[in-house]
Amino acid sequence: MEAPPGGTRNLVLDPKGFWIAAQDQALSYPEEGNSLCFSLEEDSFWFRHRNEVIISTLRRLPPGGTFFDIGGGNGFVACGLEKAGFPTVLVEPGRAGAENAKQRGLSQVICATTDTAGFAPGSMDAIGLFDVVEHIEDDAGFLTGMRKLLRPGGRIYITVPAFQMLWSSEDKFAGHFRRYTRRSLARVLRGAGFEVEYTTCFFWFLPMPVFLMRSIPSRLGLRGKPTVQSARKEHIAGGGGISGKVLSSALSAELNWLRKGHALPIGGSCLAVARVRGAEEG
C-alpha cells in the first residue's frame, strides 16, 4: 500500500480507505457540522460560489504542486480543485467528513489534524484553510505551524468570515472565535512569517442581509440554533425565478472582477493568499 502523503508518521489505513490518526484532538466545531454542510453543499449558491472564487484564485496564483486542503470537511472544495486539475490531499479531523469525502470519490483523504497526523516540516507545496482559521483560538500560533509545514516559497490560501459586526448565533453554533477584515487577516499572516500577496472580500452583497436577518435577531435573542431547514432556506436562495437570475448575475459579476486580480473592500467573507517569506524562501 502506498505511503500517506506529507511525510506523516502517525497514520494507519482505515478499512473505509482513508488514512486515520491513532489519537484524537479537541476541535472547536459542532459534532453535527459536517452532516449539516453535506446536506447543503451540492445545491448551495454559497458553497458553489466559494469554490469558483477559490479555483479562480489558484489559477491566477498557482500552488506549484500538491495542494493540502486542511480542515476540508466533506471534501466539497477538494473535489472542485481535483476537477479543475489541482492534485489535492484532504486533511479532515472529523470522521464523518472523511467518510463523506471518500464517498465523493476523493482518493487522498487523511482523517487527522496536522498535529495528530505528524506531517514532516517543509513537506507541503501549498495549503488551503477554507473557513478554518476562525475555529482556532490561537490563530497566530496555528498559522506559524502551517508555515513550518510549507516548503520554501510555498503558498497558503485562506477564506474566513468577514466583519465582527456580522457576528450572529450561527458563529456561536459553528464554534467561531472571531470574524476578520482584510487588514486583520493580513496582519496575523505577516505575524506568522508570511508575505501577503493578495487579499479581497467576496460575497459583496451579503453584509446587509446577514446583519439584518442574523446579527440583529441574534443580539435580541430572537434567533436560535440553525437547523437543516433554516440553513437550506438561506443557502438554496433564488431558485429559478427573477430573484435567482439577480443572484446569478451578482455572483457572475463578482467572479469576473476577482478573476482579473481586483479586490473588493466589503463582503461576507475574506480571502487571502500568502507565501513563506525571508530566508525560508531559499
Order of alpha helices (4+ residues) and beta strands (2+ residues): beta-beta-alpha-alpha-beta-alpha-beta-alpha-beta-alpha-beta-alpha-beta-alpha-alpha-beta-alpha-alpha-alpha-alpha-beta
